[in-house]
Structure formats: structure tokens, C-alpha cells
């Protein structure tokens, strides 16, 4: 199995390929699509397209990709996505839609300008709508740990680690309250409803975590590795699909932007003390709010993968790299990043080497 880490801006766009199967996971920012378009075209067909969750830096590039299908002629056999149709469980309609104007006004009021991330949104559509419009086979019900713990795509076995049903229900309840507050009681999902829902989730904000300036005050690995962990507060990230992907010879852990607690709960529920994998794509671009000591000690691997250009929130956090170096269970730890990250300077790279930890920047492909 090979993992291709496409240039996706500050987001994720991955291709998992084995001898018989090819899966596209996420599409990065809308502006990044031009950077990975030719790579996608070289495959001509994807057995599955997976959108891990509703977030600008994961789905907006996929929207550009789908809008471009008439030119690229790329075949997509199926799509896995927890969008408006799946999470809300309402009747899907692409025809007449009551309250269309109200949904459009609601979407406009929810939108927060975010530069390049809004390029795809300006097309006036949503990923849910595009998947339906193009007639791509997709999961009718939401994918979560209770209703679809295991499934196959080609010769690959996929195990669902996140999200759980409670998280998706929380998203639904919050959205219904938004509609109630706006005087909308509609129980179908058409184009405008899908767009408004995705806009809401993309811009969903929870309690703010105050950033402690540990990295700016210390360059010591042992100090940085013992940072005070504070969990990611984002419900959108908590809803992220995380998967264990296996073929006959290798195991790959794809964590999307999921929460640490989701992975640890899955391990506990399945009575797995430690999980050995050939590689793990770290959650949320190497954020220190999506990794902790317990996770690093229970996921055993030599290969850690981070997808980010480092332009947003200064990802990856140096605390994350230090945590891997100090507490990773493998004798040698290799960290692969798909861009050059300025904050990871030569001094810090040399410090990591003292812990047998090596950073490989500008990596676009990792063989498992």
C-alpha cells in the first residue's frame, strides 16, 4: 500500500493505493485543487471518494474536483460522506424546495469570510448537493462506529474508528435549533438546505482554547513533549471520519481531524491495548490539541504523516513532534510532512535526531 500526500494547502488530500484499489480521501482547500488536479487525473478512476468531515480545508477542494468531472472524465465508483442527507436523516430532494430563500439568507448570515477557503463556496453549491446531482453512489445513512464498523473497498478492509452516533446526533440537534430560531420547520434537504447546513458546520465555533506559548519559550524536546494537553473543542472535528485501512501486507491509520478521545475509546471498546500500524496520518495537521501521550504510547509505528503547509495556526505544533520523539514506542521515528515548514529549523531538527526522530519535509509519497 502507498499513501500519496497531495499539496492541499493547510488541509488534507490523500490517495491510498494498493495493487487493485485507489481511494481519494479529502480534497484540501479550494485554492489547492490546481496543485493536485493533474495527479488525480493520472488515476482516471477512484474506487471510492471519502470526505472525512465538513470543513473548508477538507471538502472545498473536493467540490472543485467534482465540478471539474465533465472535463477530467475521472470515474468515481462510490462516495462516503456524512453530509446533510446522512446526518439529518431527512428526505432528499433536488426539486422544488420550500423556504429556499430563507435557507439562502441563513447561509449568507452564517458564512464567515476566510480568504481562499471560500472559493468553492462561491459556486453556490455544497458537497452534499454535488454528490447527489452527479448521481454518485453514496452511503444513505451516516457512517459511524455503531452502524458501519467494518466495510470493504476493493481489496482494502476499512474499520471505522470515529465518529460515534452521539456526536452526529449532537450536530443534528444543534442545527435543528438554528432552524427553529430562524422559524424554519422544513424536514427535507434540497440544494439550499444542504448548502446552509454545510456552511453552518464549516463555521461552527466552540469554546476558544488559549494558546500557551510553549514553543516560543523553549526548544527543549523533553520540555515541549510534556505540554499540558487541552482537547480540541471543535464539534466539526469531533465528527470527522477516522479509519484503519488494511490490505494483505500493511495497516494505515487515517485520523482525519478526529479527537484523541475518539481513538482511545475505540481502542478500549475493542480491548486493544496497543495497535501496531505501518503508518499513521496524524489528526488535524499535527495540532497539539489532537494528540497526547496516551495516544502516542498506544499507537505503535515508525511512520507519522502530517499534511499541512504550516500557514494556518502554525501547524504542526512543535509539541506534537517532541511528543513523538520522546514517547513514541518505535526505536526510530520518521515524520513525513508534505511541505517545507519554516518553524521547524535546523536546530530543532538536530534536537529531534537525539531521540532517533527524523523529519522529512516536502514528502509526497510514503510506501508502507
N, C-alpha and C positions, 0 to 999 in steps of 0.2 A: 504494500500500500504506500502511496505517495501523497503528501499534502502540499498543495500549491498555495502560497500565501500571496495573494494578489495585492498590488498597491491600491489601498482602499481609503486613502486619506487618514482620518483619525478613527476609521471604522474597521469592519471585518468584511472580507470577501475571500472565501476559501474554496478550493476544489479538492475533493477527496477522490482519488482514482485508484482502482485496482485493475487486475487483468481484464475484468469483464464489466466493471461498473464505474460510472462517473457521476458525482454529486456536486452541485453548486450550493454552497452554504453562504447566504447573505450576499450583499452587493455593495457594501461601503456607502459613502456619500454619493450624492448625485454627480457632483463635480469629478469624482474619481472614476466614473464609468468609462470615460475615454481612455484611461490608463490600463484598464483590463479588458476592454472590448475585444481586441484582436486575439487575446489569449482565449477568451470564451469562444470566439468564432472557430478557433482551431480544433475545438472538440466536436462541433457540429451537432452533438446530441448530449443531453444530460438525462440520466435515468430518473433523477429527482432534483428538484429545487427546494431547498429548505430555508425559510426565513425564520430566524430564531425568535425574534420579537419585534414589536412595533417601536422603532427608534430610527431617527434620521440617518445615523451612520451605519445602519444595517439594511434598511429597506429602500431608501431613496435611490440607490444605485440599481437595485433590482427593478424598480419602476422604470428607470431609463432603459434597462435591458429588455423588459417586456414590451415597452413602446417601440423598440427597435427590431422586434422579431420579424416584421414583414420584410426588412432589409437583410438581416443576418441569416434568416431561414433556419435558425437553430431549433432542433426538436427538443421538446420537454415532455417526458412521459408522465410525470406527476409532480405535484407540489404539496409540501407540508408547511402549514402556516396556521397559527392561531390568530386569525383576523376577526373582524366584526361578526361575520356569519357564524364562526365557530364559537367564539367566546359568549356572544349574546344568545345564540340559540334561537333567533327569530327566523321567520320565513324570509327567504332570499328573493328579492325582486329587482329586476333590472328594467322594468317597465315604468308605469305611472307610479309616482311616489308622493303620497300626501305629505304636507309640511316640508316640501323640498326647499322653499325659500327660507323657512325657519332654520333648517339644518345648515344651509349655506351661510346664513348670518351667524349661526352659532359657531361654525368652523372658523369664520373670519375673526370672531371675538376671542377664540381660544388660541389662535396662531401667535407664536412668538417669533419675531424675525431672528434668524440665526445664520445669516450670510449664505454660504454655498449650500447649506443643508436644505434650503428652500427651493432649489432649482427644480426638483422633480415635483414638488407640491404645486408649483406654478402651472403645471399641466392640468390642474383642476380635477385630479382623479385620486385614486388610492390603490394600494397594492391589492386589497380585497376585491375591488371592482375590476381591476385589470385581469386578475386570475379568472374571475367569473366570465368576463367579456370574451376572453380568448378561448374559453372552453377547456382550460387545462384541468385535468383530473386532480382533485384535491381532497384532503380529509374533510368529511362532512361534519364530524364532531371534533371538539377541541382535543388536542393531543396533551395528555398529562400522565402522571405516573400511575394513576388508577385504571384508566381505560385503555391505555396502549403501552404497556411496559416494554414490549418487545415487538419488533417488526423487521421485515427484510426488504432491502432494495437491491435487486440483482443478487450478487454473491456476497453482499455485506449484511451482517447482522447488526441491528441498531437497538440499543437499550435506552429507554427514556429515564433520565435522572432528575430532570426538572422540566416544567413546573409541577406543582400539585394542584388538585382541584380547588382547594381553599383559596389559593392565590388568584386563580381565574375568576372565581365567584366574587372575590373582593373587587376586582376590576369591573365586573358587571354591575355590582351593587352601586359602586361609585358613579358609573356612567348613568344608570337609571335615575340617580338623584340629580345629576346635572340636567337630564331631560325634564324631570319633574319641576325643578326650579325654573326651567325655561317654558313650562307649560306645554310640553310635548309628551303625548302618550302613545306614540306610534310603536307598533310591535312587528314591523317588517324592516328589512335592511336593504335599501336601494342605494344608488350611487351616492347621493348626498349624505345619507346616514352613515355609510361606510367611511366617507371622507371625513365627516365630523368626528366620528369615533376615533379614527387613527390620528387625527390632529390632536384630539384630547390626550391620548396616551403618549404621543410623542412629546408633548409639552407638560406632562404630568410632573409635578414637583412635590417632593416630600420635605420633611424637616432637613434643614441645612446642617451638614457636618462641618464644623470649624476645622480648617486645615491647620495642623500643627507643623510648624516649620522645622521639622527634624532634619530633613535633608540639607537645608541651607546652613545648619549649625554644626553638622557633624559629617565626616566622611568615613567614619569607622564602621566596618561591616558589623561587628558584634553589637555596637550601639544601635545602628539602624534596624537590624534584624529583630530587636526586642521592642519595636514600637508598640504603642497602645492601639490595639485593633478596635476600630469602630465600624460596625456593619454598614454596608451600602443601604441607604434609606429608600431607594427608588423602587416603587411597585412595578414600574415598567421592566426594570432589570430583573426583579424577582420573578416575573412572568416568563423570562427567557427560557427557551428550549435548550437543554443540555443533553448530550448524547454520548454514549460509549459506542464506538464503531469498531467492528471486528471483522477480519477475514480469516483465512486459514492460518496465516502466519503472524499477524500483528494486531495490536489493540491501540486505538486512538481515542483520547478523551477530548471532546469538544464542549467547552463550558459556556459558549456564548457570552452573555453578560450576567450569568446567574449568580445567586448569592452563595456564599460559603456554606451557610446553614442548610441549603437545599441538598448540596452534595453530601454533607456529613449525615443528614437524616437518611438519605438513600443508602449510604454505606451501613448505617446502623440497622435500618429496616431489613436489609438483606444479609445481616450478620457478617459483614465484610470488615475485618479489622484493618487490613491494608490491601490496596489494589495496585498491582503491577501493570503498567502500560508502557508501550514503546514511546509515546509522546503525549503531552497534554497541551492543548491550546488554552492558555490562561484566560480567566474571565475578565471582562471589562478592561481590556488593553493594558493589563498589568497594574491596575489600581490596587492600592494597599487596603481599600475598603472591601475588596472581594477575594481576599486571601488571608490566611492566618497560619500559625504554627501547626495547629492540629491537622489542617488540610495537607500541608506540605509533608508532614510525617506519615500520613496515611495513603497518599498517592505517590507511589514509588516509580520514578522514571529518570532517565538520563537526559531527556529532551523536553525543554519547556519552550513554548512558542507564544510570541506576543505580536499582535497585529495593531500597529499604530504608527503615525508619523510624528508623534510627540507634540503636535501643535495645539492640542486641547488638554487642559488640566495637567500638562507636563508629564503625561504618561509615557513610559511606565515609571512608577514611583521607585526611587532608589531603595526604599524599604522592601519592596517586593523582591528585587534582585538580591538584596542582602539576606532576606529570609530564606530564599532558595539556597544560597551559598552556605549559610550556617546550619540550617536544619534539614536540607534535602538528604534523603537516605542513600542515594547512589554515591559511589566513590568519586565519580566525575559527573558534573552537571554542565550541560550545554544549553545556553539560552539563545534562541533564534528570533530576531526581530526583522521585519520586512523593510524598515527604513533606517537611515542613519539618525541617531538620536544625539543631539548636541550635548545634553546634560550628562550623558554617560561619557566622561572624559577619560583620557589615558591613565590618569592617576587612579581613578576608581576601577578601571578595568584590571590594572595590576593588583589592586587590593583584592578583587574577586578571585584572581588566579591563586592567591594564597590559600583559598578554600577549594581549589580544584574546580573552579567555576569559570566558564569561558563564554563570552558574549560574541555572537556572530551577527553583525548588523548587515542590512541590505540583502537578507536571505529571502529568496522567492520560492524555494522548494526544499522540502525535508523528506528524506526517504526513511521509512520505518522498517 
